[in-house]
Amino acid sequence: MLKRGLEDYEGSPISDRVLHDILTTLKRYSIINENLEFTDPIVKEAARGL
């Protein structure tokens, strides 16, 4: 569902590898947790404005 949403937003396909790398990086820097939820409410609110 996440991948489809990103592809719809970008208007082009996203490879599984690219998505994996993005999610791994976000987890490494504790921006998201294992459930793909933002760990900081301030970052979450800032991401809504993107």
ABEGO torsion letter per residue (X at the ends): XAAAAAAAAAGBBBBAAAAAAAAAAAAAAGABBAAGBBABAAAAAAAAAX
